[in-house]
């Protein structure tokens, strides 16, 4: 019961943060409108409380929302369960299908992770004080290739899975027009691995956005080497953001 109350408080806090600002919604819509058009299919991998699902739906896209954490999958069903253009898939996404252990942050569910390395990297790191992954659950895991086989080829894939991004991209072997993946300054090596995987898949142009700014940092798109240098030069206090890749 105590864990359930803590989780509920964490989910409510996240809902307030991610659904709280109209200006943020407008900026988010403008950002994603660069990559999708009405009727496009989008994969939202690591949907959390679904603020990106909301943006893609405002842009009239179809969405497959992947979220393995039980409390967040339930939240998504409450918000989007009646929307026939949103498919909620309560699964993790990685390099192969099966099951995986998810480390749950009971007080802050949106940073739950399937990466033990992410938990280690966060220990004592600035910006991650007080975080605790104090519950473990076994969840199903699938691959991006399997999702494509089931739902079709997406126009855009958004990946935000707390240090498991490179594993998610390892399960993609076919080209898609565009994607994004989250990075953190406590695990730049994961971001570098993601860039290498994207380059192997044929992505040639990259850009970035810091935190929840919803603003690309460069008017000109960069090559893989340049975006890697940008990531390496970020101060630790930049904390996190997203890299965008297009073919």
N, C-alpha and C positions, 0 to 999 in steps of 0.2 A: 504493500500500500504506500509506504514512504517513497519508494522509487517511482511509483506511478505519479504521485503528486509532484515530485521533483521534475519528472519528464514533462508533465502537463505545464508546469511553470516555464520550463525551457522552451516548449513549443509556442506558448502564448507570447513570450518575449520575442521569439524569432518572427512571429506573425506581425507583431508591432513594428519591428525593425524593417522587415522586407516589404511590408504593404503600407508603410506609413507616409510616403512622400509622393505627391503628385508630380513634382518636378523630376524626381528620380524615375518615375514611370515614363515620362515623356522622353527623357534622355535615353533610357533603356530601349524604348521603341525605336528611336532614331538610329541607335547603334545597330540593332538587329535588322532593321529595314535595309541596311547595306548588303545583307546576305540572303534575305528571303523575300518572297513575294506571296500574295494571297494564294492559298491552295497548296503551298509547299509542305512537304513532310519534314519535321524536325525531331531529332532525338535529344531529349534533355536527360543527360546521364548524371545522376546525383541531383535530383530535383529538389531535395530538402522540403521547404514549405511551399514551393511552387511559384515563386514570384516570376521566374523566367517562363514558366508555363503560361502565366497570365500575359506576359509580353507577347509571346508567340501567338496566343489566341487573339490578342488585340490586333495583331497583324494578319489575322485570318488564316493562320497555318494549322495544319494537323500536327498533333504532338504525341510522341511516345515518351512518357515520363517514367524513368527508371529510378526507383528509390527503395533500397533494401531495408532501411531501418523501420521496424514495425510501426512505431508511433507516428513517423512522418508519412509512411504510406497510408495510414489511416487518415491523417490530416488531408492528404491529397484527395482521397476518396470523398471526404466530406465536402471539399471545395469544388472538385471537378468531376465527381462521379456521375453527374447527370449530363455532362458534356460529351456528346457522341463523337466529337472530334479529338478527344483526349483519351489515350489508352494508358492506364496506370499499371506498370509492371513492377511488382515488389521484388526486384532482383538487383544484385551487384553486377558490375560489368568488368571483365578481366580478360586474360589471355586464353582461358579455356573454360568450358562449362563444367558445372559440378556444384560443390558447396564450399563455403569459405567462412571463417570466423570473423565476425564484425565486432570491433571494439567500440562500445557505445559510451559516449559522454552523456551521462544521465541528466546533468544540469544544463548542458548545451548541446542538444541532440544534433544540430546541423553540422557539427564537426566530428561526428562519429566516423570511423575509418576502418578499412580492411588492411591498413599498412602498419605493421609493428614498427617499421623504421620511422614513420611519421610521428608516432607517439614518442619514440626515443628522441627524435630531433627537437620536439617541442619542449622537452623537459628543461626548465630553467631559461628558456629563450625569451627575450623581450617581446611583449605582445601576447605571450601565451601563458602568462602567470595565472595560476589557479585552475587551469584546466585539468580534468581528471577523467580518464577512460576506465570507469570502474565497473563495467558490466560487459559480458561477452555473450553474443548470440550467434548461432550458426544459420546462415542464410543461403539461398540459391544464388548461383553466379552464372551468367551467360556471357556471350561475346558480341561485339558489334557486328561481326559477320552473321551471327545467328539472328540478331535483330533485323538486319537487312533482309535476310532470307524470309523472315516472318512478315515484315511490315512493308518492305520496299526500300529503295535507295533514298536516303534523306538529302535535302538540299543543304542542311547544316546540322552539325553535331556539337552540342555544348557539353563539355566534360568538367565536372567539379566534384572530385571524389577524395579530397583530403589526402594527398600523397600517393594515390593509387592511379594517377593519370597515365603514367607510362604503361602500366599493366593493362589498362583499358585500351590504349592505342595498339598494344601488341596483338589484340584480338581483331584488328582491322587489317584486311589484306587487299581491299579494293578501293579505288579512288572515290571520294565524294567531293563536291564542289568547294566546301568550306567547313571549318570547324574551329572551336576554341577549347583551350584547356587552362585550368587554373594553375598558377605557380605560387610558391611561397619562398621567401628568402631564407627560411630555415632548411629548405631542401632544393637548392638550385640544381643539384644533380638530376633530380627528377625532371625538371623543366628542360635541361639539356638533352636528356634521353627522349623526351617528347619531340623536341625539335628534330633530332636525328631520325626518329621514326616518321615524322611528317615528311621530311625531305626524301626519305626512301619511298614514301607513297606518292611522291610527285608534287608535293606542295613547294612553291617557289617564292611566295611573297608572304611576309609576316608583319604584324603590328602588335602593339600591346596596350593594355589599359590598367591603371593602378587602382587597387582597392575596388570600391563600388562607384568609381567616378563615372562609369559608362562613357568615357571619352577616350578615343584613340590618342596615343601620345605623339604620333607623327603623322603629318599630312601625307607624307610619302611612304609607301610600303617598302620594307627592307628585305634583304635576303637573309638566309639562315645565319650566316656569320654575324651580321649586324645585329640581329635580334638577340643572339647569344651574348654579344658584347654589352648590349643594353641591360640584359639581365644581370650580368656579372658586375656591372658598375652601380647597380641599385644599392642604396644603403640598407642595412638590416631593418631599419624602422619603416621601410616601404611595406614590409610584411607580406603582402600578397597582391595578386591581380590576375589578369588573364592574358594569354597570348592568342592571337587570331591568325589563322593560316588559310590562305586561299591558293588555288591552283593557277 
